[in-house]
């Protein structure tokens, strides 16, 4: 399956307003992707509309969020059902600081329905750290039936290597997100406890606009999908 498992909708204030549920799903279809995940900052509230849009055209998807830990590390939590993601939202809500969004400064935080009609504004700023550590976020994602991918692990603000300086040896993540093969080799070189076969590797777009979404360049084998997100998860 050609995939892109890290992209933001118009719920994320840093994303373009054009990133509506139907626009995302239809662009993924046009580009030839088979599997997508929308991972808004600290929220799964856009996923019901995205799921409906994906269902309408037969697009396969995972249901995610990009959490920001108290250490300011970005972590993708990816679930194989919409229901699991919505239960996980309750955990997020309990740990979200009550900081109001200033949309003139940060951007809109629009929640859409399946017809790309705005039904609500998220009032709390999503670009904040949760009151939860990296370990607590990882444990919570697993406890809710999800998988953990450490986001953009090199060369980015909010990467685990930028914030901590290394990938914790005993952190039970399921995958690492890199930009390319060169970055994968750099991760292995600088973190010798991470080997080629000790984790799953992902290359995603982290798209904030439609044109940035991945082309069909990165392939996820069915066996890997079943291992991580199969029905028995």
N, C-alpha and C positions, 0 to 999 in steps of 0.2 A: 504494500500500500504506500502510495506517495502521501506524505504527511506534512503538516505544519501545526505544531502543538503549543505555540506561544504567539498569541496575537491579542490585541486589545480592541474593545468596542468603544462606542461613544459614551459608555459609562465611565471609562477611565478619563480623567481630565486632561491627560497628556496626549490622548488620541484625537484624531480628526472627527468632526461631527458626521462625516460621510460613513463612518464605521458602524453602520446600522446592521441589525441581524441579517436582513435579506441581502444587503450589499456584500457582507462578508461571505455568506454562504454561496451566493451567485458568483462572486469573484473566484472563490475556491474551485467551483465547478468549471468556470471558464479556463482557469489555469491548469486544470487536470489533476487536482488533488483528490485523494480518496478518503482522507481522514484529517479532521481539524479539531482544534480545541481553542475556545475563547477563554482567555485567562486575564480578566480584569484585576486591577489592583485591589486587594483586600475585599473582594466581593464576587458573589456568584449570582447576583440578582438579575443580570441580563440573560442568563442561560435558558430560562423557560422559553423566551421568544426565539433565541437562536436555535434551540432544539426543535421548535415547531417549523422554523424556516428550513432547517436541514432535513426534517422529515418530509417536507413537501417536495423536495427534489431528490431524495434518496441519498443524501450525503451522510457518511458515517462520522460521528463525533465523540469526543470525550468531553467531560464537564469539569472545568477547572477554575482556579484562581491563582494569582501571583501574590503570595503573602510577603510582607516586609516584616522581618523579625525585629526584636528590640535591639539587636546588633546591626540593624539596617541591611541585612542580607535578604536577597530576593529568592524565594522558593516557590516552585510550581507544585501545586497539589492537583492531581488529575484523577477523576473518578469515572467509573464505567457506567453510572446511571445518573440521571438528573436528580433523582430522589436523594441519593447520597450527598450530592453537592448542596442541596437545599437544607438538609439537616446540618451539614458542616457550616452553613452560613450562621446558624445560631451560635456556634462556637466562636466564629469571627466576631459577631456582634458583641459578645460578652467581653471581648478584649480590644475593641476599637476605641481609641480616645475620642472624646466628644469635641472635636475641633471642627468648626463650621467651614464649609467650602466658600472661598471667594472666587466665583466663576470668572470675574473680570481679570483676575490674576492667574488662577490655575487652569481654568477652562470649565466647560460644561460637564456635568455628570448626569447624563440622560439615561433613564430606563425606558426601554421601548416595549411595545407589544409585537406580536408576530406580523403585523402589517406595517411595521416601522413607524408607528405613531407613538409620540412621547406620552407616557402615562404617569411619569413621576420624575422628580429630580432627587438624586441622593444628596441629602443636606450635609452629611458629614464628609470632611475631606478624606479622600481615599489614599492620598499620597503621604501616609504617615506610617510609623512603626506600630505594630500591634504590641500590646502588653504581654508578650510571650517570647521566650528565647527561641533560638534556632532548634534546639533539641525539643522544646515543647511543641513547636509547630510541626516538626517531623513526626513526633509521636501522635499528635492529634490527627494529622492526615491519615496515618496508618490506622488509628483507632476507628476512623470513620470509613474505612474501606478503600482509601485512595493510595496512590503512589506518589513518591517524592522525587522530583527532579530539581537539582540545584541549577538555578537560572544563570545563563551567560557567565560562566565561572571564571573567565579571564577577561582582562582589558576593559572592565566596565565598573563604573560606580555601582555599588550595591551587589557586586559579586562576592561570593564567599572568600575568594582569594584577596580581593581588595580590602574587605572589611576585617578579616581575621588573619590574612597572610598565608593561609594554607587551607586545605580541605581536611577537616577533622577525621582522624583515623577511625574512630569508633562511631561516627554518625551513620545511622542506618538509612541512608538515601538509596533510591532505586536507579537513578540515572544522573548523568551530567550533561549539561547543554554547552556546546562549543560552537564556534563559527565555522570551523573547517578542520581538516586533518592536521594541519600545522599546530593548531591550538591543542588538539587532542594529545599530540606528542609532547607539547610543552607541559601539559597537566601531568603526564606520566613522569616526565623528567624532574619536575619540581616537587612532586608528591609521590615518592617511590612506593608507598603502600597502595597507590592506585595503579592497577595494571590494565593492560588492554582488555583482559577478559573478566575483570573483577566487577564491572558495572556495565550498564547500557549507556550508549552515547547517542545524543540527539543533536541535530542541527535544525534550528527553527528561525523564523524571521523576526520575532518580537515586533510584529508589524503594528504601527500606529496609524497607518494610512493604507488604502486599498492597494496601491501600486507596490507596496513593500512586501506584500504577502509572498510566500515562497512559490517558486516555480516547481514543477514536478521533478526535482533533482534528488530528493532524499527519500530513501525507501525503507519502510519498516516491514520486516518479514511477519507473516501471519503467526509463526511460532512464537516470536517475541511478543506480539500483541497478546496472544493467548496466555503467555507466561505472566505478563504484567496485569492485563485487564480482562482476562477471560471470565467466563460466566461463574467460575468457581471462586472468584476474588472475594 
